[in-house]
């Protein structure tokens, strides 16, 4: 299955499986190299998904009794939080 066909959860689970296989040892060098390459591809895919989601995250803040949405990256003051 290609990364773009996987959900984040499927990619993350596959990455954990590969890491366990690498930690347990008993693999041939060529297998280790192939699994390492796959793990790095999965890591980049998961990181990109998280980066995309982070860009969409909004914080709901209470502003004079009204709620407003603020982009995650917006510079916030500590007293802005509810």
C-alpha positions as CSV (number, residue, x, y, z in Angstrom):
1,X,0.0,0.0,0.0
2,X,1.4,3.4,-0.9
3,X,1.6,6.1,1.7
4,X,-0.9,8.4,0.0
5,X,-3.5,5.5,0.2
6,X,-2.9,5.1,4.0
7,X,-4.6,7.0,6.8
8,X,-2.3,8.6,9.3
9,X,-3.2,5.9,11.8
10,X,-2.3,3.1,9.4
11,X,1.0,4.8,8.5
12,X,1.8,5.3,12.2
13,X,1.0,1.7,13.1
14,X,3.2,0.4,10.2
15,X,6.0,2.7,11.4
16,X,5.7,1.3,14.9
17,X,5.8,-2.3,13.5
18,X,9.0,-1.5,11.5
19,X,10.7,0.0,14.5
20,X,9.9,-3.1,16.6
21,X,11.3,-5.3,13.9
22,X,14.5,-3.3,13.7
23,X,14.9,-3.3,17.5
24,X,14.3,-7.0,17.8
25,X,17.2,-7.7,15.3
26,X,17.7,-10.9,13.4
27,X,17.3,-9.2,10.0
28,X,19.7,-9.3,7.2
29,X,21.5,-6.1,6.3
30,X,19.5,-5.7,3.1
31,X,16.3,-6.1,5.1
32,X,17.4,-3.5,7.7
33,X,18.2,-1.1,4.9
34,X,14.8,-1.6,3.1
35,X,12.9,-1.3,6.4
36,X,14.9,1.9,7.3
37,X,14.0,3.4,4.0
38,X,10.3,2.5,4.4
39,X,10.3,3.9,8.0
40,X,11.8,7.2,6.8
41,X,9.2,7.5,4.1
42,X,6.4,6.8,6.6
43,X,7.9,9.3,9.1
44,X,7.9,12.0,6.5
45,X,4.3,11.2,5.5
46,X,3.1,11.3,9.1
47,X,5.0,14.5,9.8
48,X,3.5,16.1,6.7
49,X,0.0,15.1,7.8
50,X,0.6,16.5,11.3
51,X,2.0,19.7,9.8
52,X,-1.1,20.1,7.6
53,X,-3.4,19.6,10.5
54,X,-1.5,21.9,12.7
55,X,-2.0,24.7,10.2
56,X,-5.8,24.2,10.5
57,X,-5.9,24.1,14.3
58,X,-7.8,26.9,15.8
59,X,-7.9,27.9,19.4
60,X,-11.2,29.1,20.8
61,X,-10.7,32.0,23.0
62,X,-13.1,33.9,25.2
63,X,-13.0,37.6,24.3
64,X,-15.3,39.8,26.4
65,X,-18.0,37.1,26.6
66,X,-17.7,36.2,22.9
67,X,-15.9,33.3,21.5
68,X,-13.5,33.8,18.6
69,X,-11.3,31.6,16.5
70,X,-7.6,32.3,16.3
71,X,-5.1,30.6,14.0
72,X,-2.8,28.3,15.8
73,X,0.3,30.2,14.7
74,X,-1.1,33.6,15.8
75,X,0.9,35.2,18.6
76,X,-1.2,34.9,21.8
77,X,-0.8,36.4,25.2
78,X,-1.3,34.3,28.3
79,X,-4.3,36.3,29.4
80,X,-6.1,35.5,26.1
81,X,-6.8,31.9,27.3
82,X,-10.1,31.0,28.9
